[in-house]
Amino acid sequence: MSVLDSDVVDAISINDAEEVVLTITDHLGWEDEHEHLLLLQEKINTYLSFVESGEIYDSYAKADGKSIVIEVVSQFKLSSGAEDFLTKAKGAIANAGFELRQKVFTEIQTH
């Protein structure tokens, strides 16, 4: 599953801080920034709906009483447009009572 699967939650886990983390996996490059941002927006909206509707508690009972974090894990460094979009999205999601985080996946190299 990935950012292309707009109607699916990719992964749910609980981190060391006892936060429920809903992960969006994003393997796309930024060559078509507009299309990529539309896909990302749609995926984030799916995650928000999943949480705000309470469906998360039916699907993942361990989430009850814990902070909710949506984390976008990107394969590629964000474009400037993506950084602007996520900054705005973080504010909107914070207003809804949740947190949005983003990180770029880096492979661990073995020697």
GUMIPA-578359 format. One record per residue: x, z, y of N, C-alpha, C in turn; residue number from 1; residue in one letter; chain. Coordinates in nm, 4 decimals, decimal comma, padded with zeros to 6 digits. Layout:
! residues N
<<X Z Y> <X Z Y> <X Z Y> NUM "a" "A">
...
***
This chain:
! residues 111
<<00,0849 00,0000 -00,1181> <00,0000 00,0000 00,0000> <00,0890 00,0000 00,1237> 1 "m" "A">
<<00,0344 -00,0503 00,2316> <00,1125 -00,0585 00,3543> <00,0192 -00,0774 00,4731> 2 "s" "A">
<<00,0792 -00,1032 00,5856> <00,0042 -00,1275 00,7081> <-00,0920 -00,2459 00,6909> 3 "v" "A">
<<-00,0648 -00,3329 00,5953> <-00,1518 -00,4477 00,5695> <-00,2836 -00,4074 00,5038> 4 "l" "A">
<<-00,2849 -00,2945 00,4362> <-00,4047 -00,2442 00,3684> <-00,4782 -00,1505 00,4639> 5 "d" "A">
<<-00,5541 -00,2082 00,5547> <-00,6099 -00,1325 00,6664> <-00,7121 -00,0275 00,6274> 6 "s" "A">
<<-00,7735 -00,0411 00,5113> <-00,8796 00,0521 00,4744> <-00,8363 00,1563 00,3715> 7 "d" "A">
<<-00,7049 00,1726 00,3546> <-00,6508 00,2641 00,2540> <-00,5536 00,3620 00,3198> 8 "v" "A">
<<-00,5588 00,4893 00,2782> <-00,4586 00,5869 00,3195> <-00,3421 00,5727 00,2218> 9 "v" "A">
<<-00,2236 00,5441 00,2736> <-00,1083 00,5142 00,1890> <-00,0605 00,6357 00,1101> 10 "d" "A">
<<-00,0465 00,7507 00,1777> <00,0055 00,8701 00,1105> <-00,0374 00,9951 00,1865> 11 "a" "A">
<<-00,0612 01,1019 00,1100> <-00,0923 01,2334 00,1666> <00,0002 01,3337 00,1000> 12 "i" "A">
<<00,0607 01,4205 00,1827> <00,1481 01,5232 00,1275> <00,1458 01,6453 00,2189> 13 "s" "A">
<<00,2073 01,7506 00,1729> <00,2265 01,8695 00,2553> <00,3768 01,8880 00,2706> 14 "i" "A">
<<00,4229 01,8975 00,3962> <00,5665 01,9107 00,4209> <00,6095 02,0575 00,4179> 15 "n" "A">
<<00,7377 02,0818 00,4427> <00,7922 02,2174 00,4394> <00,7309 02,3084 00,5447> 16 "d" "A">
<<00,6781 02,2500 00,6521> <00,6145 02,3286 00,7587> <00,4674 02,3559 00,7273> 17 "a" "A">
<<00,4243 02,3190 00,6053> <00,2856 02,3383 00,5615> <00,1863 02,2550 00,6436> 18 "e" "A">
<<00,2322 02,1400 00,6924> <00,1452 02,0442 00,7605> <00,1019 01,9391 00,6592> 19 "e" "A">
<<-00,0204 01,8909 00,6743> <-00,0661 01,7791 00,5931> <-00,0194 01,6516 00,6626> 20 "v" "A">
<<00,0582 01,5718 00,5905> <00,1146 01,4493 00,6470> <00,0497 01,3295 00,5794> 21 "v" "A">
<<-00,0154 01,2473 00,6625> <-00,0746 01,1213 00,6165> <00,0227 01,0118 00,6590> 22 "l" "A">
<<00,0822 00,9453 00,5629> <00,1883 00,8495 00,5915> <00,1360 00,7063 00,5922> 23 "t" "A">
<<00,1748 00,6341 00,6970> <00,1512 00,4899 00,7065> <00,2852 00,4225 00,6806> 24 "i" "A">
<<00,2913 00,3382 00,5800> <00,4145 00,2662 00,5527> <00,4074 00,1285 00,6180> 25 "t" "A">
<<00,5085 00,1001 00,6992> <00,5099 -00,0222 00,7795> <00,6391 -00,0998 00,7526> 26 "d" "A">
<<00,6278 -00,2039 00,6737> <00,7437 -00,2842 00,6343> <00,7603 -00,4114 00,7175> 27 "h" "A">
<<00,6739 -00,4313 00,8142> <00,6740 -00,5570 00,8900> <00,7763 -00,5567 01,0032> 28 "l" "A">
<<00,8314 -00,6732 01,0309> <00,9180 -00,6911 01,1466> <00,8334 -00,7104 01,2718> 29 "g" "A">
<<00,8981 -00,7273 01,3848> <00,8275 -00,7346 01,5136> <00,8273 -00,8745 01,5725> 30 "w" "A">
<<00,8493 -00,9770 01,4892> <00,8503 -01,1146 01,5385> <00,7150 -01,1515 01,6003> 31 "e" "A">
<<00,6069 -01,1107 01,5373> <00,4726 -01,1324 01,5916> <00,4183 -00,9966 01,6348> 32 "d" "A">
<<00,4691 -00,9505 01,7474> <00,4383 -00,8153 01,7952> <00,2881 -00,7932 01,8123> 33 "e" "A">
<<00,2193 -00,8890 01,8684> <00,0762 -00,8738 01,8931> <-00,0003 -00,8483 01,7633> 34 "h" "A">
<<00,0213 -00,9311 01,6638> <-00,0468 -00,9166 01,5350> <-00,0089 -00,7846 01,4675> 35 "e" "A">
<<00,1193 -00,7508 01,4735> <00,1677 -00,6271 01,4125> <00,1008 -00,5056 01,4774> 36 "h" "A">
<<00,0906 -00,5052 01,6089> <00,0268 -00,3931 01,6790> <-00,1215 -00,3828 01,6459> 37 "l" "A">
<<-00,1879 -00,4966 01,6299> <-00,3286 -00,4932 01,5897> <-00,3444 -00,4299 01,4515> 38 "l" "A">
<<-00,2581 -00,4674 01,3585> <-00,2622 -00,4101 01,2236> <-00,2361 -00,2598 01,2273> 39 "l" "A">
<<-00,1373 -00,2200 01,3064> <-00,1028 -00,0779 01,3174> <-00,2167 00,0017 01,3802> 40 "l" "A">
<<-00,2780 -00,0543 01,4826> <-00,3916 00,0122 01,5475> <-00,5075 00,0291 01,4490> 41 "q" "A">
<<-00,5359 -00,0743 01,3731> <-00,6444 -00,0676 01,2755> <-00,6160 00,0391 01,1693> 42 "e" "A">
<<-00,4915 00,0459 01,1245> <-00,4534 00,1437 01,0226> <-00,4638 00,2859 01,0780> 43 "k" "A">
<<-00,4160 00,3076 01,1993> <-00,4255 00,4399 01,2615> <-00,5718 00,4797 01,2776> 44 "i" "A">
<<-00,6562 00,3860 01,3182> <-00,7995 00,4160 01,3320> <-00,8619 00,4550 01,1983> 45 "n" "A">
<<-00,8197 00,3898 01,0901> <-00,8678 00,4266 00,9566> <-00,8288 00,5697 00,9238> 46 "t" "A">
<<-00,7059 00,6067 00,9554> <-00,6588 00,7421 00,9278> <-00,7366 00,8444 01,0108> 47 "y" "A">
<<-00,7587 00,8136 01,1378> <-00,8357 00,9055 01,2232> <-00,9768 00,9237 01,1698> 48 "l" "A">
<<-01,0387 00,8170 01,1286> <-01,1731 00,8248 01,0724> <-01,1737 00,9093 00,9456> 49 "s" "A">
<<-01,0734 00,8930 00,8624> <-01,0590 00,9688 00,7388> <-01,0527 01,1193 00,7672> 50 "f" "A">
<<-00,9815 01,1556 00,8731> <-00,9670 01,2969 00,9086> <-01,0909 01,3483 00,9808> 51 "v" "A">
<<-01,1328 01,2766 01,0837> <-01,2437 01,3245 01,1670> <-01,3762 01,3318 01,0915> 52 "e" "A">
<<-01,3945 01,2469 00,9914> <-01,5181 01,2489 00,9135> <-01,5210 01,3654 00,8142> 53 "s" "A">
<<-01,4042 01,4268 00,7917> <-01,3950 01,5338 00,6926> <-01,3654 01,4836 00,5530> 54 "g" "A">
<<-01,3559 01,3516 00,5380> <-01,3288 01,2938 00,4070> <-01,1969 01,3453 00,3491> 55 "e" "A">
<<-01,1015 01,3761 00,4379> <-00,9718 01,4267 00,3917> <-00,9890 01,5521 00,3065> 56 "i" "A">
<<-01,0840 01,6379 00,3433> <-01,1024 01,7651 00,2715> <-01,1705 01,7441 00,1369> 57 "y" "A">
<<-01,2505 01,6394 00,1260> <-01,3110 01,6045 -00,0023> <-01,2068 01,5428 -00,0956> 58 "d" "A">
<<-01,1162 01,4635 -00,0381> <-01,0158 01,3931 -00,1179> <-00,8926 01,4779 -00,1473> 59 "s" "A">
<<-00,8632 01,5718 -00,0578> <-00,7389 01,6497 -00,0675> <-00,7678 01,7919 -00,0213> 60 "y" "A">
<<-00,8202 01,8726 -00,1117> <-00,8647 02,0088 -00,0782> <-00,7532 02,0943 -00,0185> 61 "a" "A">
<<-00,6280 02,0659 -00,0514> <-00,5154 02,1432 00,0015> <-00,5014 02,1294 00,1530> 62 "k" "A">
<<-00,5705 02,0337 00,2132> <-00,5614 02,0112 00,3578> <-00,6374 02,1167 00,4376> 63 "a" "A">
<<-00,7282 02,1843 00,3741> <-00,8133 02,2805 00,4439> <-00,7300 02,3866 00,5167> 64 "d" "A">
<<-00,7538 02,3986 00,6471> <-00,6873 02,4990 00,7287> <-00,5480 02,4631 00,7757> 65 "g" "A">
<<-00,4994 02,3451 00,7440> <-00,3645 02,3047 00,7828> <-00,3680 02,2034 00,8974> 66 "k" "A">
<<-00,2587 02,1986 00,9716> <-00,2423 02,0980 01,0768> <-00,2299 01,9605 01,0135> 67 "s" "A">
<<-00,2826 01,8605 01,0823> <-00,2802 01,7227 01,0327> <-00,1841 01,6391 01,1168> 68 "i" "A">
<<-00,0948 01,5685 01,0480> <00,0018 01,4801 01,1120> <-00,0137 01,3410 01,0516> 69 "v" "A">
<<-00,0233 01,2407 01,1379> <-00,0172 01,1013 01,0940> <00,1242 01,0542 01,1246> 70 "i" "A">
<<00,1927 01,0059 01,0219> <00,3316 00,9646 01,0404> <00,3464 00,8174 01,0038> 71 "e" "A">
<<00,3948 00,7400 01,0985> <00,4223 00,5983 01,0759> <00,5699 00,5862 01,0381> 72 "v" "A">
<<00,5952 00,5376 00,9173> <00,7322 00,5166 00,8714> <00,7574 00,3671 00,8703> 73 "v" "A">
<<00,8406 00,3228 00,9630> <00,8679 00,1801 00,9824> <00,9994 00,1410 00,9169> 74 "s" "A">
<<01,0029 00,0208 00,8650> <01,1274 -00,0305 00,8085> <01,2218 -00,0764 00,9200> 75 "q" "A">
<<01,1636 -00,1227 01,0306> <01,2448 -00,1787 01,1384> <01,2270 -00,0985 01,2670> 76 "f" "A">
<<01,3319 -00,0976 01,3478> <01,3274 -00,0323 01,4778> <01,2115 -00,0902 01,5590> 77 "k" "A">
<<01,1433 -00,0040 01,6333> <01,0270 -00,0468 01,7109> <01,0652 -00,1404 01,8248> 78 "l" "A">
<<00,9772 -00,2321 01,8552> <00,9915 -00,3145 01,9757> <00,9515 -00,2281 02,0947> 79 "s" "A">
<<00,9804 -00,2730 02,2150> <00,9421 -00,1946 02,3330> <00,7902 -00,1854 02,3448> 80 "s" "A">
<<00,7198 -00,2921 02,3090> <00,5740 -00,2894 02,3108> <00,5182 -00,1894 02,2114> 81 "g" "A">
<<00,5821 -00,1795 02,0947> <00,5394 -00,0833 01,9930> <00,5641 00,0592 02,0403> 82 "a" "A">
<<00,6774 00,0816 02,1059> <00,7056 00,2149 02,1602> <00,5993 00,2543 02,2615> 83 "e" "A">
<<00,5620 00,1622 02,3502> <00,4576 00,1893 02,4498> <00,3244 00,2193 02,3821> 84 "d" "A">
<<00,2889 00,1388 02,2824> <00,1636 00,1586 02,2104> <00,1604 00,2961 02,1441> 85 "f" "A">
<<00,2671 00,3324 02,0739> <00,2680 00,4596 02,0031> <00,2693 00,5793 02,0978> 86 "l" "A">
<<00,3306 00,5634 02,2136> <00,3271 00,6703 02,3131> <00,1828 00,6960 02,3572> 87 "t" "A">
<<00,1090 00,5897 02,3831> <-00,0320 00,6040 02,4217> <-00,1148 00,6586 02,3056> 88 "k" "A">
<<-00,0894 00,6091 02,1853> <-00,1626 00,6549 02,0678> <-00,1373 00,8033 02,0419> 89 "a" "A">
<<-00,0137 00,8489 02,0635> <00,0185 00,9910 02,0444> <-00,0683 01,0780 02,1341> 90 "k" "A">
<<-00,0861 01,0355 02,2585> <-00,1696 01,1114 02,3513> <-00,3143 01,1160 02,3070> 91 "g" "A">
<<-00,3677 01,0034 02,2655> <-00,5075 00,9981 02,2211> <-00,5277 01,0821 02,0955> 92 "a" "A">
<<-00,4332 01,0757 02,0046> <-00,4445 01,1515 01,8798> <-00,4285 01,3008 01,9066> 93 "i" "A">
<<-00,3415 01,3367 01,9995> <-00,3269 01,4782 02,0372> <-00,4573 01,5306 02,0969> 94 "a" "A">
<<-00,5240 01,4476 02,1761> <-00,6530 01,4888 02,2338> <-00,7590 01,5112 02,1264> 95 "n" "A">
<<-00,7435 01,4458 02,0119> <-00,8362 01,4637 01,9007> <-00,7988 01,5852 01,8149> 96 "a" "A">
<<-00,6839 01,6466 01,8464> <-00,6427 01,7681 01,7749> <-00,5441 01,7456 01,6622> 97 "g" "A">
<<-00,4831 01,6269 01,6578> <-00,3894 01,5941 01,5512> <-00,2580 01,5472 01,6136> 98 "f" "A">
<<-00,1601 01,5164 01,5312> <-00,0307 01,4719 01,5820> <00,0066 01,3383 01,5195> 99 "e" "A">
<<00,0694 01,2523 01,5990> <00,1218 01,1250 01,5516> <00,2728 01,1284 01,5662> 100 "l" "A">
<<00,3419 01,0950 01,4586> <00,4878 01,0866 01,4598> <00,5289 00,9497 01,4081> 101 "r" "A">
<<00,6496 00,9098 01,4437> <00,7020 00,7813 01,3972> <00,8481 00,7988 01,3649> 102 "q" "A">
<<00,8908 00,7356 01,2579> <01,0332 00,7319 01,2262> <01,0648 00,6007 01,1582> 103 "k" "A">
<<01,1908 00,5637 01,1676> <01,2386 00,4425 01,1023> <01,3046 00,4847 00,9720> 104 "v" "A">
<<01,2625 00,4216 00,8632> <01,3178 00,4496 00,7327> <01,4597 00,3950 00,7259> 105 "f" "A">
<<01,5528 00,4769 00,6867> <01,6911 00,4310 00,6679> <01,7305 00,4605 00,5248> 106 "t" "A">
<<01,7851 00,3626 00,4628> <01,8263 00,3805 00,3237> <01,9537 00,4641 00,3169> 107 "e" "A">
<<01,9577 00,5502 00,2180> <02,0795 00,6275 00,1929> <02,1728 00,5389 00,1128> 108 "i" "A">
<<02,2903 00,5215 00,1647> <02,3846 00,4348 00,0965> <02,4676 00,5168 -00,0008> 109 "q" "A">
<<02,4829 00,4663 -00,1184> <02,5670 00,5329 -00,2167> <02,7014 00,4640 -00,2225> 110 "t" "A">
<<02,8007 00,5414 -00,2493> <02,9380 00,4855 -00,2557> <02,9913 00,4901 -00,3952> 111 "h" "A">
***
